[in-house]
């Protein structure tokens, strides 16, 4: 979910619960629209291990303060991945777009990486080498 809100939404909370029940990993942006005074909803649900709260980095896995709220000091995990200065290929008219940046983009990148790992784990030649493939569909199982 590349969106973040200052207040909680029961509808979004219910949708996340449905996704978790279906063994779907959920990723949420730590902030939205440069609102980095605190971790946004639904990303703050990371405190109960329901989803991944994603922070943004530049290349080289270096975080910046431009898009990230302060990480929660008591959090068991704080996740960050590339989300700043992402170049995309020209679309339609061939015009070069400005680089994309923010925790919204790090959320999308993280979900893509997780999907590739889960897909790879199901390949017959590696399946037996991963102790608990099913755990990869849970925050606690993937966070190692």
N, C-alpha and C positions, 0 to 999 in steps of 0.2 A: 504494500500500500504506500505509494509515493505521496501520500497526503498526511497532513497533521493538523490537529485542531486543538484549541485551548480548552474546550470542554468535552466531556465524555458523551458518547452517543450509544444508547442501548441497542439501536439497530446494528451499528458497526460491531459492538461487543458480541451480539448474538451471531452475526455473520462469521466472526473470528472463531467463536465456539463451534459453529457448524464445520468450519474448515478444519479445525483441530480434531474434531470427532472423525472426520474423513481422512485423518492422517496426512494433512496438507500443511507444510511449513508455511508460516506467515512471517513476512518481513515488513517492517514499518519504518518510515523516515523519522529520525529523531526530532526534526524541526520542519517548518514549512514557511516559505516566503520570508526568509531571514528572521523568523521569530525564534530566537535562540536564548530567550530568558529562562526557559525550562523545557524539559522533554515533552513533546506534544502527545496528545491522544491520537491513535491508539498505541504509539510506541512505548508509552510508559507502562503498558501491560507486561513488559519484559520482566518486571519485578516479580511476577508470579510464574515466570518461565513459559508464558503462553506464546510468545513470539520473539523475533529478533529485532531489537532496536538498532537501527543502522546509522552510524556516523559516517562522515565523508572525509576522504583524504585526497591529497594530490598524488601524483606519480611518486613512487618510492615509499608509499604507505605513510606519508607524513600528514598528520591532521593539521588543519588550520582553524582559526576562530571565525572565519567568514560565514560558515554555514552551520557550525556545530554548537549546540547548547553544551553546558558543562556535563560531563559524564557523571552518572550517579555514583557517589563515593562508596556506597554500600553494595553496589551491584556485583553480583557474582561474575558476570561477563559484561564486557563492553566491546561491541563489534564495530569495526570500521573497514571500509574498502574504497577503492577508487570511486570518486564521485565528482571530481572537480577538473575542469579543463578537458572534458571528453569531446573529441572531434568526431563528427558524424559525416558520412559521405554526402555530397550534394544531392538534393532531391529535385524532381520536376524540372525546373528551369536551369539547373546546373549551378545555381548560386551557392557559394560557400556560406555555411551557417556559422554563427558565433559558437565557440565552445560551450557545452552544457555543463552546469555546475550545481551542486547541492546535494543534500541528503536524499532527495527524491531520486536522483540518479544513482547514488550509491546503493539504494534499496533495490533498484532494478538490476544492477550489476550483481549484487549478492544473491538475489533470487536465481539469476541465470547460472552463476557458479554452483550453487546448491543443486540445481536441476541437473547439471552435467555430472556432478559427483554421484547423485542418486542413480542416474542413468548408467554411469560407469559401473557402479556397484552391482548392478543386475546382470552384467555380462557374465556368461558362463565361466570364462577363464579366470575371473577374479572373485566371483561370488563366494567361493569356499575360503578365501583368504581374509574376509572381513567377518569378525566374530559375530556381530549382531546387525545385519543389514536393515532389519526393521527399525532399529533405533535411529537410523538416519532420518526418519520421518517425524522426529520429535526434537524440540529445542535441546533438551539435555543430551540426547544421543548424538547430535550434530556438533555440539559446542566443544567437544574434546579437541 
